């Protein structure tokens, strides 16, 4: 049987129409060759969510958003989902709007409740939630940061204004001079440091000799210390303490009047007798000096001895 040109034209047109319908449905997120279950979700806002957005389950795309309309009774947005029937979803599952990245548009993620065995049927409504995306989280973090930055800038402005009010032209000039003098001081310190390094380099040999002598003195002192450690200083100290104790006993005995020396030191009668004897001896010597003939009488012609007469005035104080 031979096909006419008209039949070929009709078949081509019908195929083109079917291909156009399939392509349009595919672009809308619906595959005509697969079976779908239509579910609904209500949100207060769906900012960033568009038709043909992906519906995922644990990251796997299982459907598309087909329509977004307004529920006239509640004022919420009603989102229509077409889910592949190969993925049964329980009625208590949650459909959460989320943002997978900075560039990607918002999508809907199904969070299934595997404990619930009741599968959602055609036309059922799931519970909807909104998850903060990366952009929203960054925005939430940037808002308080911006507020703090504004406060810091305001405080900095107030501080700079206060500094400008406090530092008049004279104070600013003085501050500039102080900074210049500080720079000169640092330069002089740098020069002094270079001079010190030069002196150390020039006298490196002498410094090394001083260190060597110090090490030698330290070694000699160590030897002396060893000699002192070897000497029985403890015995010497003990003997010295013993001798001092004996001397202390003797001194205590003298103070208490024990023995001949103690009595001589502590007997007042002996002192008085010695003092009296000394005074009488002085009177005797004075009398001998004033009247020697009373004690030495040399008479060639047999002269009689003159009787003794005591001196009228004693020169010795009583």
ChimeraX commands (.cxc) that place a marker at each C-alpha (Angstrom):
marker #1 position 0.00,0.00,0.00 radius 0.5
marker #1 position 1.46,3.28,-1.05 radius 0.5
marker #1 position 1.10,6.27,1.30 radius 0.5
marker #1 position 0.01,9.46,-0.29 radius 0.5
marker #1 position 1.62,12.79,0.29 radius 0.5
marker #1 position -1.36,13.97,2.34 radius 0.5
marker #1 position -1.06,11.07,4.77 radius 0.5
marker #1 position 2.64,11.69,5.25 radius 0.5
marker #1 position 1.95,15.36,5.89 radius 0.5
marker #1 position -0.74,14.56,8.47 radius 0.5
marker #1 position 1.50,12.07,10.30 radius 0.5
marker #1 position 4.34,14.63,10.40 radius 0.5
marker #1 position 2.03,17.35,11.79 radius 0.5
marker #1 position 0.61,15.03,14.47 radius 0.5
marker #1 position 4.13,13.92,15.47 radius 0.5
marker #1 position 5.25,17.54,15.68 radius 0.5
marker #1 position 2.26,18.43,17.87 radius 0.5
marker #1 position 2.94,15.48,20.19 radius 0.5
marker #1 position 6.64,16.34,20.34 radius 0.5
marker #1 position 5.78,19.97,21.17 radius 0.5
marker #1 position 3.40,18.88,23.94 radius 0.5
marker #1 position 5.99,16.51,25.39 radius 0.5
marker #1 position 8.73,19.14,25.24 radius 0.5
marker #1 position 6.54,21.79,26.86 radius 0.5
marker #1 position 5.56,19.37,29.62 radius 0.5
marker #1 position 9.18,18.39,30.12 radius 0.5
marker #1 position 10.20,22.03,30.45 radius 0.5
marker #1 position 7.40,22.47,32.96 radius 0.5
marker #1 position 8.85,19.57,34.95 radius 0.5
marker #1 position 6.39,16.87,33.98 radius 0.5
marker #1 position 7.33,13.74,32.19 radius 0.5
marker #1 position 4.36,12.44,30.14 radius 0.5
marker #1 position 5.86,8.95,30.15 radius 0.5
marker #1 position 5.80,8.69,33.96 radius 0.5
marker #1 position 2.92,8.57,36.43 radius 0.5
marker #1 position 2.67,11.34,39.07 radius 0.5
marker #1 position 0.79,12.04,42.30 radius 0.5
marker #1 position -0.43,15.59,42.84 radius 0.5
marker #1 position 0.04,16.96,46.38 radius 0.5
marker #1 position -0.43,20.43,47.86 radius 0.5
marker #1 position 1.46,22.48,50.45 radius 0.5
marker #1 position 0.51,25.84,52.03 radius 0.5
marker #1 position 3.12,28.49,52.93 radius 0.5
marker #1 position 2.86,31.99,54.31 radius 0.5
marker #1 position 5.54,33.10,51.86 radius 0.5
marker #1 position 7.38,31.42,49.00 radius 0.5
marker #1 position 9.90,34.15,48.20 radius 0.5
marker #1 position 12.36,32.82,45.64 radius 0.5
marker #1 position 10.31,29.65,44.84 radius 0.5
marker #1 position 9.16,29.43,41.21 radius 0.5
marker #1 position 7.17,27.02,39.10 radius 0.5
marker #1 position 9.14,24.05,37.80 radius 0.5
marker #1 position 11.33,24.16,40.93 radius 0.5
marker #1 position 12.70,20.77,41.94 radius 0.5
marker #1 position 11.21,18.61,44.68 radius 0.5
marker #1 position 13.87,16.43,46.31 radius 0.5
marker #1 position 13.99,13.55,48.77 radius 0.5
marker #1 position 17.37,13.20,50.54 radius 0.5
marker #1 position 18.93,15.15,47.64 radius 0.5
marker #1 position 17.25,13.05,44.91 radius 0.5
marker #1 position 14.85,14.86,42.59 radius 0.5
marker #1 position 11.45,13.15,42.72 radius 0.5
marker #1 position 9.16,15.81,41.31 radius 0.5
marker #1 position 8.47,19.39,40.33 radius 0.5
marker #1 position 6.45,22.41,41.40 radius 0.5
marker #1 position 3.67,22.87,38.86 radius 0.5
marker #1 position 1.56,25.79,40.15 radius 0.5
marker #1 position 1.64,28.46,42.84 radius 0.5
marker #1 position -1.74,30.03,43.67 radius 0.5
marker #1 position -3.30,31.99,46.52 radius 0.5
marker #1 position -5.74,30.32,48.88 radius 0.5
marker #1 position -8.59,32.82,49.07 radius 0.5
marker #1 position -9.83,31.45,52.40 radius 0.5
marker #1 position -6.58,31.65,54.39 radius 0.5
marker #1 position -4.55,34.10,52.29 radius 0.5
marker #1 position -1.64,31.64,52.21 radius 0.5
marker #1 position 0.13,30.50,49.07 radius 0.5
marker #1 position -0.90,27.08,47.79 radius 0.5
marker #1 position 1.86,25.20,46.02 radius 0.5
marker #1 position 1.02,22.26,43.78 radius 0.5
marker #1 position 3.54,19.43,43.62 radius 0.5
marker #1 position 3.74,16.56,41.20 radius 0.5
marker #1 position 5.55,13.63,42.80 radius 0.5
marker #1 position 6.56,10.50,40.98 radius 0.5
marker #1 position 4.42,7.62,42.18 radius 0.5
marker #1 position 7.53,5.47,42.53 radius 0.5
marker #1 position 8.27,7.31,45.79 radius 0.5
marker #1 position 5.44,6.83,48.28 radius 0.5
marker #1 position 5.29,9.66,50.84 radius 0.5
marker #1 position 3.51,9.50,54.18 radius 0.5
marker #1 position 0.82,12.05,55.06 radius 0.5
marker #1 position 2.83,13.37,58.03 radius 0.5
marker #1 position 5.84,14.20,55.89 radius 0.5
marker #1 position 7.08,17.80,55.82 radius 0.5
marker #1 position 7.70,19.82,52.65 radius 0.5
marker #1 position 10.38,22.37,53.50 radius 0.5
marker #1 position 11.49,25.20,51.25 radius 0.5
marker #1 position 15.29,25.53,51.26 radius 0.5
marker #1 position 18.10,27.15,49.31 radius 0.5
marker #1 position 20.76,24.69,48.12 radius 0.5
marker #1 position 23.35,27.38,47.39 radius 0.5
marker #1 position 24.06,31.06,46.76 radius 0.5
marker #1 position 23.36,30.82,43.05 radius 0.5
marker #1 position 20.69,28.12,42.93 radius 0.5
marker #1 position 17.04,29.05,43.28 radius 0.5
marker #1 position 14.94,27.72,46.12 radius 0.5
marker #1 position 13.62,24.17,46.08 radius 0.5
marker #1 position 11.36,21.97,48.16 radius 0.5
marker #1 position 12.77,19.10,50.18 radius 0.5
marker #1 position 10.48,16.32,51.36 radius 0.5
marker #1 position 11.30,15.22,54.92 radius 0.5
marker #1 position 9.53,11.86,55.18 radius 0.5
marker #1 position 8.22,10.30,58.36 radius 0.5
marker #1 position 9.09,6.64,57.98 radius 0.5
marker #1 position 7.20,5.71,61.15 radius 0.5
marker #1 position 3.95,6.78,59.53 radius 0.5
marker #1 position 2.76,4.01,57.19 radius 0.5
marker #1 position -0.21,5.98,55.80 radius 0.5
marker #1 position 0.75,7.05,52.27 radius 0.5
marker #1 position -0.38,10.42,50.95 radius 0.5
marker #1 position -2.92,10.10,48.15 radius 0.5
marker #1 position -3.84,12.25,45.20 radius 0.5
marker #1 position -4.85,15.78,46.35 radius 0.5
marker #1 position -3.61,15.51,49.97 radius 0.5
marker #1 position -1.99,18.52,51.66 radius 0.5
marker #1 position 1.37,18.22,53.36 radius 0.5
marker #1 position 2.70,20.36,56.20 radius 0.5
marker #1 position 4.98,23.11,54.95 radius 0.5
marker #1 position 8.01,24.73,56.59 radius 0.5
marker #1 position 10.70,27.18,55.52 radius 0.5
marker #1 position 14.38,26.54,56.17 radius 0.5
marker #1 position 16.85,29.40,56.21 radius 0.5
marker #1 position 19.19,29.23,53.27 radius 0.5
marker #1 position 22.83,30.23,53.10 radius 0.5
marker #1 position 21.90,33.74,51.96 radius 0.5
marker #1 position 19.41,34.16,54.80 radius 0.5
marker #1 position 21.91,32.85,57.37 radius 0.5
marker #1 position 24.63,35.16,56.08 radius 0.5
marker #1 position 22.14,38.02,56.15 radius 0.5
marker #1 position 21.18,37.24,59.75 radius 0.5
marker #1 position 24.86,37.24,60.71 radius 0.5
marker #1 position 25.59,40.43,58.78 radius 0.5
marker #1 position 22.75,42.45,60.32 radius 0.5
marker #1 position 24.11,42.47,63.91 radius 0.5
marker #1 position 27.64,42.84,62.52 radius 0.5
marker #1 position 26.55,45.88,60.56 radius 0.5
marker #1 position 24.90,47.33,63.68 radius 0.5
marker #1 position 28.09,46.83,65.70 radius 0.5
marker #1 position 30.15,48.34,62.87 radius 0.5
marker #1 position 27.85,51.37,62.80 radius 0.5
marker #1 position 28.29,51.79,66.57 radius 0.5
marker #1 position 32.07,51.46,66.23 radius 0.5
marker #1 position 32.14,54.04,63.45 radius 0.5
marker #1 position 29.99,56.39,65.54 radius 0.5
marker #1 position 32.28,55.94,68.56 radius 0.5
marker #1 position 35.33,56.46,66.36 radius 0.5
marker #1 position 33.78,59.64,64.98 radius 0.5
marker #1 position 33.10,60.90,68.51 radius 0.5
marker #1 position 36.64,59.96,69.56 radius 0.5
marker #1 position 38.24,61.73,66.62 radius 0.5
marker #1 position 36.05,64.78,67.22 radius 0.5
marker #1 position 37.09,64.80,70.90 radius 0.5
marker #1 position 40.75,64.49,69.96 radius 0.5
marker #1 position 40.43,67.35,67.50 radius 0.5
marker #1 position 38.76,69.46,70.20 radius 0.5
marker #1 position 41.43,68.62,72.80 radius 0.5
marker #1 position 44.42,68.92,70.49 radius 0.5
marker #1 position 44.48,72.50,69.32 radius 0.5
marker #1 position 47.06,73.77,66.85 radius 0.5
marker #1 position 49.68,74.27,69.56 radius 0.5
marker #1 position 49.12,70.78,71.00 radius 0.5
marker #1 position 49.29,69.26,67.53 radius 0.5
marker #1 position 52.55,71.13,66.87 radius 0.5
marker #1 position 53.97,69.93,70.22 radius 0.5
marker #1 position 52.94,66.37,69.41 radius 0.5
marker #1 position 54.61,66.65,66.03 radius 0.5
marker #1 position 57.81,67.94,67.68 radius 0.5
marker #1 position 57.69,65.15,70.26 radius 0.5
marker #1 position 57.41,62.54,67.52 radius 0.5
marker #1 position 60.33,64.15,65.67 radius 0.5
marker #1 position 62.45,64.16,68.85 radius 0.5
marker #1 position 61.49,60.53,69.51 radius 0.5
marker #1 position 62.64,59.67,66.00 radius 0.5
marker #1 position 65.97,61.43,66.64 radius 0.5
marker #1 position 66.35,59.59,69.96 radius 0.5
marker #1 position 65.76,56.24,68.27 radius 0.5
marker #1 position 68.32,57.16,65.62 radius 0.5
marker #1 position 70.88,58.07,68.30 radius 0.5
marker #1 position 70.13,54.85,70.13 radius 0.5
marker #1 position 70.72,52.97,66.87 radius 0.5
marker #1 position 74.06,54.74,66.47 radius 0.5
marker #1 position 75.01,53.97,70.06 radius 0.5
marker #1 position 74.13,50.33,69.45 radius 0.5
marker #1 position 76.36,50.26,66.39 radius 0.5
marker #1 position 79.19,51.87,68.40 radius 0.5
marker #1 position 78.73,49.32,71.17 radius 0.5
marker #1 position 78.91,46.50,68.63 radius 0.5
marker #1 position 82.11,48.02,67.21 radius 0.5
marker #1 position 83.66,48.29,70.69 radius 0.5
marker #1 position 82.73,44.69,71.45 radius 0.5
marker #1 position 84.26,43.54,68.16 radius 0.5
marker #1 position 87.49,45.51,68.81 radius 0.5
marker #1 position 87.85,44.21,72.37 radius 0.5
marker #1 position 86.74,40.68,71.72 radius 0.5
marker #1 position 90.15,39.30,72.72 radius 0.5
marker #1 position 90.23,41.23,76.01 radius 0.5
marker #1 position 86.68,40.19,76.83 radius 0.5
marker #1 position 87.58,36.60,76.09 radius 0.5
marker #1 position 90.61,36.91,78.41 radius 0.5
marker #1 position 88.44,38.38,81.18 radius 0.5
marker #1 position 86.00,35.52,80.82 radius 0.5
marker #1 position 88.89,33.04,80.91 radius 0.5
marker #1 position 90.29,34.67,84.09 radius 0.5
marker #1 position 86.86,34.60,85.65 radius 0.5
marker #1 position 86.55,30.92,84.86 radius 0.5
marker #1 position 90.01,30.32,86.41 radius 0.5
marker #1 position 89.05,32.29,89.55 radius 0.5
marker #1 position 85.85,30.33,89.74 radius 0.5
marker #1 position 87.83,27.09,89.50 radius 0.5
marker #1 position 90.24,28.22,92.23 radius 0.5
marker #1 position 87.32,29.20,94.43 radius 0.5
marker #1 position 85.84,25.78,93.81 radius 0.5
marker #1 position 89.12,24.18,94.93 radius 0.5
marker #1 position 89.18,26.36,98.07 radius 0.5
marker #1 position 85.61,25.38,98.77 radius 0.5
marker #1 position 86.54,21.72,98.39 radius 0.5
marker #1 position 89.48,22.21,100.79 radius 0.5
marker #1 position 87.21,23.87,103.32 radius 0.5
marker #1 position 84.75,21.04,102.95 radius 0.5
marker #1 position 87.53,18.51,103.54 radius 0.5
marker #1 position 88.82,20.39,106.60 radius 0.5
marker #1 position 87.08,19.44,109.87 radius 0.5
marker #1 position 85.56,22.86,110.45 radius 0.5
marker #1 position 82.80,21.34,112.47 radius 0.5
marker #1 position 85.27,19.98,115.03 radius 0.5
marker #1 position 87.06,23.33,115.22 radius 0.5
marker #1 position 83.80,25.16,115.76 radius 0.5
marker #1 position 82.78,22.68,118.45 radius 0.5
marker #1 position 86.14,23.14,120.27 radius 0.5
marker #1 position 85.76,26.89,120.01 radius 0.5
marker #1 position 82.27,26.70,121.45 radius 0.5
marker #1 position 83.57,24.49,124.25 radius 0.5
marker #1 position 86.38,26.96,125.06 radius 0.5
marker #1 position 83.95,29.88,125.02 radius 0.5
marker #1 position 81.67,27.96,127.35 radius 0.5
marker #1 position 84.56,27.40,129.78 radius 0.5
marker #1 position 85.51,31.08,129.64 radius 0.5
marker #1 position 81.90,31.97,130.23 radius 0.5
marker #1 position 81.90,29.65,133.31 radius 0.5
marker #1 position 85.03,31.33,134.67 radius 0.5
marker #1 position 83.52,34.79,134.20 radius 0.5
marker #1 position 80.31,33.68,135.91 radius 0.5
marker #1 position 82.40,32.32,138.81 radius 0.5
marker #1 position 84.30,35.60,139.11 radius 0.5
marker #1 position 81.07,37.57,139.10 radius 0.5
marker #1 position 79.53,35.32,141.72 radius 0.5
marker #1 position 82.62,35.64,144.04 radius 0.5
marker #1 position 83.83,32.07,143.87 radius 0.5
marker #1 position 87.54,31.44,144.45 radius 0.5
marker #1 position 90.33,33.86,145.37 radius 0.5
marker #1 position 89.95,36.05,142.27 radius 0.5
marker #1 position 86.19,36.18,142.74 radius 0.5
marker #1 position 86.58,37.29,146.34 radius 0.5
marker #1 position 89.22,39.88,145.38 radius 0.5
marker #1 position 86.88,41.26,142.74 radius 0.5
marker #1 position 83.72,41.23,144.85 radius 0.5
marker #1 position 84.99,41.89,148.49 radius 0.5
marker #1 position 84.51,45.59,149.37 radius 0.5
marker #1 position 86.42,45.23,152.66 radius 0.5
marker #1 position 89.61,44.36,150.78 radius 0.5
marker #1 position 89.18,47.44,148.61 radius 0.5
marker #1 position 88.63,49.65,151.68 radius 0.5
marker #1 position 91.71,48.19,153.46 radius 0.5
marker #1 position 93.87,48.72,150.41 radius 0.5
marker #1 position 92.59,52.26,150.05 radius 0.5
marker #1 position 93.24,53.01,153.77 radius 0.5
marker #1 position 96.74,51.45,153.61 radius 0.5
marker #1 position 97.57,53.48,150.54 radius 0.5
marker #1 position 96.47,56.67,152.26 radius 0.5
marker #1 position 98.55,55.93,155.39 radius 0.5
marker #1 position 101.57,55.09,153.27 radius 0.5
marker #1 position 101.19,58.40,151.45 radius 0.5
marker #1 position 101.04,60.26,154.81 radius 0.5
marker #1 position 104.13,58.44,155.97 radius 0.5
marker #1 position 106.05,59.32,152.83 radius 0.5
marker #1 position 104.96,62.93,153.14 radius 0.5
marker #1 position 106.10,63.10,156.76 radius 0.5
marker #1 position 109.44,61.52,155.82 radius 0.5
marker #1 position 109.87,64.13,153.12 radius 0.5
marker #1 position 108.98,67.03,155.46 radius 0.5
marker #1 position 110.82,65.82,158.58 radius 0.5
marker #1 position 113.56,63.40,157.64 radius 0.5
marker #1 position 115.41,63.96,160.96 radius 0.5
marker #1 position 112.64,62.19,162.82 radius 0.5
marker #1 position 113.51,58.95,161.03 radius 0.5
marker #1 position 117.21,59.37,160.30 radius 0.5
marker #1 position 119.13,60.85,163.29 radius 0.5
marker #1 position 122.85,61.12,162.85 radius 0.5
marker #1 position 124.52,62.79,165.88 radius 0.5
marker #1 position 128.28,63.05,166.10 radius 0.5
marker #1 position 128.26,64.71,169.47 radius 0.5
marker #1 position 125.63,62.65,171.20 radius 0.5
marker #1 position 122.68,64.91,170.71 radius 0.5
marker #1 position 119.39,63.81,172.19 radius 0.5
marker #1 position 116.61,62.69,169.90 radius 0.5
marker #1 position 113.90,65.25,169.41 radius 0.5
marker #1 position 110.43,64.21,170.36 radius 0.5
marker #1 position 107.94,63.52,167.55 radius 0.5
marker #1 position 105.46,66.26,166.69 radius 0.5
marker #1 position 102.63,65.60,164.34 radius 0.5
marker #1 position 102.21,68.08,161.49 radius 0.5
marker #1 position 99.73,70.79,162.07 radius 0.5
marker #1 position 98.24,70.64,158.55 radius 0.5
marker #1 position 98.15,67.47,156.46 radius 0.5
marker #1 position 98.51,68.02,152.74 radius 0.5
marker #1 position 96.65,64.78,152.09 radius 0.5
marker #1 position 92.92,65.29,151.87 radius 0.5
marker #1 position 90.94,63.20,154.25 radius 0.5
marker link #1:1,2 radius 0.2
marker link #1:2,3 radius 0.2
marker link #1:3,4 radius 0.2
marker link #1:4,5 radius 0.2
marker link #1:5,6 radius 0.2
marker link #1:6,7 radius 0.2
marker link #1:7,8 radius 0.2
marker link #1:8,9 radius 0.2
marker link #1:9,10 radius 0.2
marker link #1:10,11 radius 0.2
marker link #1:11,12 radius 0.2
marker link #1:12,13 radius 0.2
marker link #1:13,14 radius 0.2
marker link #1:14,15 radius 0.2
marker link #1:15,16 radius 0.2
marker link #1:16,17 radius 0.2
marker link #1:17,18 radius 0.2
marker link #1:18,19 radius 0.2
marker link #1:19,20 radius 0.2
marker link #1:20,21 radius 0.2
marker link #1:21,22 radius 0.2
marker link #1:22,23 radius 0.2
marker link #1:23,24 radius 0.2
marker link #1:24,25 radius 0.2
marker link #1:25,26 radius 0.2
marker link #1:26,27 radius 0.2
marker link #1:27,28 radius 0.2
marker link #1:28,29 radius 0.2
marker link #1:29,30 radius 0.2
marker link #1:30,31 radius 0.2
marker link #1:31,32 radius 0.2
marker link #1:32,33 radius 0.2
marker link #1:33,34 radius 0.2
marker link #1:34,35 radius 0.2
marker link #1:35,36 radius 0.2
marker link #1:36,37 radius 0.2
marker link #1:37,38 radius 0.2
marker link #1:38,39 radius 0.2
marker link #1:39,40 radius 0.2
marker link #1:40,41 radius 0.2
marker link #1:41,42 radius 0.2
marker link #1:42,43 radius 0.2
marker link #1:43,44 radius 0.2
marker link #1:44,45 radius 0.2
marker link #1:45,46 radius 0.2
marker link #1:46,47 radius 0.2
marker link #1:47,48 radius 0.2
marker link #1:48,49 radius 0.2
marker link #1:49,50 radius 0.2
marker link #1:50,51 radius 0.2
marker link #1:51,52 radius 0.2
marker link #1:52,53 radius 0.2
marker link #1:53,54 radius 0.2
marker link #1:54,55 radius 0.2
marker link #1:55,56 radius 0.2
marker link #1:56,57 radius 0.2
marker link #1:57,58 radius 0.2
marker link #1:58,59 radius 0.2
marker link #1:59,60 radius 0.2
marker link #1:60,61 radius 0.2
marker link #1:61,62 radius 0.2
marker link #1:62,63 radius 0.2
marker link #1:63,64 radius 0.2
marker link #1:64,65 radius 0.2
marker link #1:65,66 radius 0.2
marker link #1:66,67 radius 0.2
marker link #1:67,68 radius 0.2
marker link #1:68,69 radius 0.2
marker link #1:69,70 radius 0.2
marker link #1:70,71 radius 0.2
marker link #1:71,72 radius 0.2
marker link #1:72,73 radius 0.2
marker link #1:73,74 radius 0.2
marker link #1:74,75 radius 0.2
marker link #1:75,76 radius 0.2
marker link #1:76,77 radius 0.2
marker link #1:77,78 radius 0.2
marker link #1:78,79 radius 0.2
marker link #1:79,80 radius 0.2
marker link #1:80,81 radius 0.2
marker link #1:81,82 radius 0.2
marker link #1:82,83 radius 0.2
marker link #1:83,84 radius 0.2
marker link #1:84,85 radius 0.2
marker link #1:85,86 radius 0.2
marker link #1:86,87 radius 0.2
marker link #1:87,88 radius 0.2
marker link #1:88,89 radius 0.2
marker link #1:89,90 radius 0.2
marker link #1:90,91 radius 0.2
marker link #1:91,92 radius 0.2
marker link #1:92,93 radius 0.2
marker link #1:93,94 radius 0.2
marker link #1:94,95 radius 0.2
marker link #1:95,96 radius 0.2
marker link #1:96,97 radius 0.2
marker link #1:97,98 radius 0.2
marker link #1:98,99 radius 0.2
marker link #1:99,100 radius 0.2
marker link #1:100,101 radius 0.2
marker link #1:101,102 radius 0.2
marker link #1:102,103 radius 0.2
marker link #1:103,104 radius 0.2
marker link #1:104,105 radius 0.2
marker link #1:105,106 radius 0.2
marker link #1:106,107 radius 0.2
marker link #1:107,108 radius 0.2
marker link #1:108,109 radius 0.2
marker link #1:109,110 radius 0.2
marker link #1:110,111 radius 0.2
marker link #1:111,112 radius 0.2
marker link #1:112,113 radius 0.2
marker link #1:113,114 radius 0.2
marker link #1:114,115 radius 0.2
marker link #1:115,116 radius 0.2
marker link #1:116,117 radius 0.2
marker link #1:117,118 radius 0.2
marker link #1:118,119 radius 0.2
marker link #1:119,120 radius 0.2
marker link #1:120,121 radius 0.2
marker link #1:121,122 radius 0.2
marker link #1:122,123 radius 0.2
marker link #1:123,124 radius 0.2
marker link #1:124,125 radius 0.2
marker link #1:125,126 radius 0.2
marker link #1:126,127 radius 0.2
marker link #1:127,128 radius 0.2
marker link #1:128,129 radius 0.2
marker link #1:129,130 radius 0.2
marker link #1:130,131 radius 0.2
marker link #1:131,132 radius 0.2
marker link #1:132,133 radius 0.2
marker link #1:133,134 radius 0.2
marker link #1:134,135 radius 0.2
marker link #1:135,136 radius 0.2
marker link #1:136,137 radius 0.2
marker link #1:137,138 radius 0.2
marker link #1:138,139 radius 0.2
marker link #1:139,140 radius 0.2
marker link #1:140,141 radius 0.2
marker link #1:141,142 radius 0.2
marker link #1:142,143 radius 0.2
marker link #1:143,144 radius 0.2
marker link #1:144,145 radius 0.2
marker link #1:145,146 radius 0.2
marker link #1:146,147 radius 0.2
marker link #1:147,148 radius 0.2
marker link #1:148,149 radius 0.2
marker link #1:149,150 radius 0.2
marker link #1:150,151 radius 0.2
marker link #1:151,152 radius 0.2
marker link #1:152,153 radius 0.2
marker link #1:153,154 radius 0.2
marker link #1:154,155 radius 0.2
marker link #1:155,156 radius 0.2
marker link #1:156,157 radius 0.2
marker link #1:157,158 radius 0.2
marker link #1:158,159 radius 0.2
marker link #1:159,160 radius 0.2
marker link #1:160,161 radius 0.2
marker link #1:161,162 radius 0.2
marker link #1:162,163 radius 0.2
marker link #1:163,164 radius 0.2
marker link #1:164,165 radius 0.2
marker link #1:165,166 radius 0.2
marker link #1:166,167 radius 0.2
marker link #1:167,168 radius 0.2
marker link #1:168,169 radius 0.2
marker link #1:169,170 radius 0.2
marker link #1:170,171 radius 0.2
marker link #1:171,172 radius 0.2
marker link #1:172,173 radius 0.2
marker link #1:173,174 radius 0.2
marker link #1:174,175 radius 0.2
marker link #1:175,176 radius 0.2
marker link #1:176,177 radius 0.2
marker link #1:177,178 radius 0.2
marker link #1:178,179 radius 0.2
marker link #1:179,180 radius 0.2
marker link #1:180,181 radius 0.2
marker link #1:181,182 radius 0.2
marker link #1:182,183 radius 0.2
marker link #1:183,184 radius 0.2
marker link #1:184,185 radius 0.2
marker link #1:185,186 radius 0.2
marker link #1:186,187 radius 0.2
marker link #1:187,188 radius 0.2
marker link #1:188,189 radius 0.2
marker link #1:189,190 radius 0.2
marker link #1:190,191 radius 0.2
marker link #1:191,192 radius 0.2
marker link #1:192,193 radius 0.2
marker link #1:193,194 radius 0.2
marker link #1:194,195 radius 0.2
marker link #1:195,196 radius 0.2
marker link #1:196,197 radius 0.2
marker link #1:197,198 radius 0.2
marker link #1:198,199 radius 0.2
marker link #1:199,200 radius 0.2
marker link #1:200,201 radius 0.2
marker link #1:201,202 radius 0.2
marker link #1:202,203 radius 0.2
marker link #1:203,204 radius 0.2
marker link #1:204,205 radius 0.2
marker link #1:205,206 radius 0.2
marker link #1:206,207 radius 0.2
marker link #1:207,208 radius 0.2
marker link #1:208,209 radius 0.2
marker link #1:209,210 radius 0.2
marker link #1:210,211 radius 0.2
marker link #1:211,212 radius 0.2
marker link #1:212,213 radius 0.2
marker link #1:213,214 radius 0.2
marker link #1:214,215 radius 0.2
marker link #1:215,216 radius 0.2
marker link #1:216,217 radius 0.2
marker link #1:217,218 radius 0.2
marker link #1:218,219 radius 0.2
marker link #1:219,220 radius 0.2
marker link #1:220,221 radius 0.2
marker link #1:221,222 radius 0.2
marker link #1:222,223 radius 0.2
marker link #1:223,224 radius 0.2
marker link #1:224,225 radius 0.2
marker link #1:225,226 radius 0.2
marker link #1:226,227 radius 0.2
marker link #1:227,228 radius 0.2
marker link #1:228,229 radius 0.2
marker link #1:229,230 radius 0.2
marker link #1:230,231 radius 0.2
marker link #1:231,232 radius 0.2
marker link #1:232,233 radius 0.2
marker link #1:233,234 radius 0.2
marker link #1:234,235 radius 0.2
marker link #1:235,236 radius 0.2
marker link #1:236,237 radius 0.2
marker link #1:237,238 radius 0.2
marker link #1:238,239 radius 0.2
marker link #1:239,240 radius 0.2
marker link #1:240,241 radius 0.2
marker link #1:241,242 radius 0.2
marker link #1:242,243 radius 0.2
marker link #1:243,244 radius 0.2
marker link #1:244,245 radius 0.2
marker link #1:245,246 radius 0.2
marker link #1:246,247 radius 0.2
marker link #1:247,248 radius 0.2
marker link #1:248,249 radius 0.2
marker link #1:249,250 radius 0.2
marker link #1:250,251 radius 0.2
marker link #1:251,252 radius 0.2
marker link #1:252,253 radius 0.2
marker link #1:253,254 radius 0.2
marker link #1:254,255 radius 0.2
marker link #1:255,256 radius 0.2
marker link #1:256,257 radius 0.2
marker link #1:257,258 radius 0.2
marker link #1:258,259 radius 0.2
marker link #1:259,260 radius 0.2
marker link #1:260,261 radius 0.2
marker link #1:261,262 radius 0.2
marker link #1:262,263 radius 0.2
marker link #1:263,264 radius 0.2
marker link #1:264,265 radius 0.2
marker link #1:265,266 radius 0.2
marker link #1:266,267 radius 0.2
marker link #1:267,268 radius 0.2
marker link #1:268,269 radius 0.2
marker link #1:269,270 radius 0.2
marker link #1:270,271 radius 0.2
marker link #1:271,272 radius 0.2
marker link #1:272,273 radius 0.2
marker link #1:273,274 radius 0.2
marker link #1:274,275 radius 0.2
marker link #1:275,276 radius 0.2
marker link #1:276,277 radius 0.2
marker link #1:277,278 radius 0.2
marker link #1:278,279 radius 0.2
marker link #1:279,280 radius 0.2
marker link #1:280,281 radius 0.2
marker link #1:281,282 radius 0.2
marker link #1:282,283 radius 0.2
marker link #1:283,284 radius 0.2
marker link #1:284,285 radius 0.2
marker link #1:285,286 radius 0.2
marker link #1:286,287 radius 0.2
marker link #1:287,288 radius 0.2
marker link #1:288,289 radius 0.2
marker link #1:289,290 radius 0.2
marker link #1:290,291 radius 0.2
marker link #1:291,292 radius 0.2
marker link #1:292,293 radius 0.2
marker link #1:293,294 radius 0.2
marker link #1:294,295 radius 0.2
marker link #1:295,296 radius 0.2
marker link #1:296,297 radius 0.2
marker link #1:297,298 radius 0.2
marker link #1:298,299 radius 0.2
marker link #1:299,300 radius 0.2
marker link #1:300,301 radius 0.2
marker link #1:301,302 radius 0.2
marker link #1:302,303 radius 0.2
marker link #1:303,304 radius 0.2
marker link #1:304,305 radius 0.2
marker link #1:305,306 radius 0.2
marker link #1:306,307 radius 0.2
marker link #1:307,308 radius 0.2
marker link #1:308,309 radius 0.2
marker link #1:309,310 radius 0.2
marker link #1:310,311 radius 0.2
marker link #1:311,312 radius 0.2
marker link #1:312,313 radius 0.2
marker link #1:313,314 radius 0.2
marker link #1:314,315 radius 0.2
marker link #1:315,316 radius 0.2
marker link #1:316,317 radius 0.2
marker link #1:317,318 radius 0.2
view
